[in-house]
Amino acid sequence: MFRCGISYPRCRWILPLIILFAIIFDIIAIAAQSGWVEDEDAKTHYASMWTQCRGRNDQWDCKSLMEFSWAQAVAALMIIGLIILIIAFLVSFFALCCTLSISMLPIVGGLLIFAVILQIIALIIYPVKFNELIYEGYYNYTWAYGFGWGATLLMLGCGVIFCCLPRYEDELAGMVKTKYIYSSSA
């Protein structure tokens, strides 16, 4: 017999783990030395959140983007979002894994939604201002920029779930039998 259902007590461990993945993705996006933007062939121009480099082969001329106020704002918003994400992870870990503290879950959800707003603003400002600064053809937003969006989407999903979890207090505590969505009689 095959049965498919939701085991809410497992969410107590899975949700902090997903937030941990979001932290890792955010650190990768922030710390990347390249990979936010590349020119069409990725041969003459690339940029990270911090610097942009031009050149060919091993002759690269790198300049800091931190001289621009928009780049400083992007860096600040991404770092503040990461700090809020780490705080949300710690609170969610203690609220779900150590003790079951249902009252803390909406706080975690609120922190995550706030971090999402900050990072969406940063991830939108960067390409708009970068394209205004340097418009010399076609640019690709690459892997590190994608990790920033990946972290933001994980935070958004977890934020919504954390805001909804207080309705399922008995299920999270394991006091209710698993509800099966699908059962086959084979």
N, C-alpha and C positions, 0 to 999 in steps of 0.2 A: 504494500500500500504506500502510495506517495502522498505526502501532505505538505502544503506550503503555507507558512504563517509567519507572523512577526513575533519574535521573542524579544520583548522590551528590555529584560534585564541585560541582554547583550549590548543594547544601546549605551548602557552605562560605561562600557569600555571602548566601544567603537567611536563614539563622538569625540572624546578627547584625542583619540588616535588620528582622526581626520583633521582636527585642529592642528595637531603636531605636523602632519603633512603640509598644511597650509603655511605653518611657520617655516618649514624647510624650503618650500617653494618661494616664499617671500625673501628669505635670506639669499637664495640663489639669484633672484631677480635683482636685489639691491647690490650684492657683492660682485656681480658679473663685470669683468673688465671689457667685454665686448658682447655683442649679441642682442642689443636692443634694436639697432638700426644698421643695415648694410646697404650699400648701393646695389644696383641690379645684378652685377656680376660678383659682388663681394671682393673686389680687387683693389679699389682705389679709395674707398671711404667707408668707415664704420664708426659706430658710437655706442657708448654705454650710457647709463644714467649720469655718469660723472664726467666722461671725456669724449672727445671726438678725435679721430685720427684720419689723416690723409696720407697717401703715398702709394708706393709700389714695392713689391718684393720685401726687402728688409729695411727700406728707407721710409719710415713712418714719422710724420710730424704730428704729435698729439698735443691737443690744447684742452684745458679744463672748460667744461661747460658751466662750472660754478660761478663764473663771472656774470652770468645772466640771472636775473631775479627769478625768471620762470623755472630755471633748472634748480635753483635753491629751493623754490616752493615744492617742486616735484620730489626732491630728496627729503625735505622735511616731512611732507605728507606721507611718503612711503615709510620713513623711519618711525614716525608717530603711529602709523597704522600697524607696523610690526610690534611696537611696544604694547599697544592695546591688545593685539592678538596674543602676545605672550601672557599678559595679565588674564585675558579670557581663558587661555589654556590652563593656567594655574588654578583659577577659580573653578573651572569645569572639572578639573581632575579631582579637587577636594570635594566638590559638590556631588559628584557622581561615583567616584571610585573609592574614596575613603569613607565618607558617610553619605547617605542619601539626603541631601538638602534641597528640596524642591523649590524653596523660596529663592535660591540663588540662580536658578536656571534662567528666568527672564532677564536677570542682570547680565548673565553671560551673553544671551541673545542680543541685548541692547548694545553691549560692548562690541560684539561682532558686527552688527549693522552699522555702528558708528565708524568702525575701522573700514568697512566696505565703502562707505560714502567717501572717506578720505582717500582711499586708494583709487576709487573710480575717478575722482577729480584729478589725481596725479596722473593716472594712466591715459586720461583724455588730454590734459594740458601738454604732456610730452610730445605726442606726434603733431599736434596743431602748431606749437611753437617751434619745434624742430623743422617742420616744413616751411614755416615763415622765415626762419634763419637761413636755411640752406635749401634752395629749390633748384636742383641741377639735374632733374630727371626722375627716374623711378627708384624708390627705396623700398626695401622689405623690412618689416618689423619682425624680428626673428625670435629665437628661442628664449632668451632671458626676459624679453618683453612678454612673451607667452607665459612664462612662469609667474610673472606678476598678475596676469589675468587669471591664471589657474588658481593662485592663492586667493584672489578676490572672489572667484566663484565658489570655492570651497567654503570660504567664510560666510558668504551669502546663504548658501544652503544650510550650513550649521546654525547660523543666526535664526533662520526661520524655524528650524526644528527645535532649537532651544526655547524659542518663544511659545511653541506648541506643547512641549513636554509636560508642563505642570498639569495638564488635563489628564495625564496618564500616570498619576502618582502610584496607584495600586499596581498597575502593570509593571512599572519600573522597579517596585519593591518586590516583585515576584509573588504577589498575593493573589493573582488572577491567573487562571489557566491560559495557555496560549490559544489565541483565536486563529483558526486555520482559514485561510482565504480559499484554498482549493484542496480537495481530497479526492483521490481516485480509489476505487475499490477493485484493485487488481490482485 
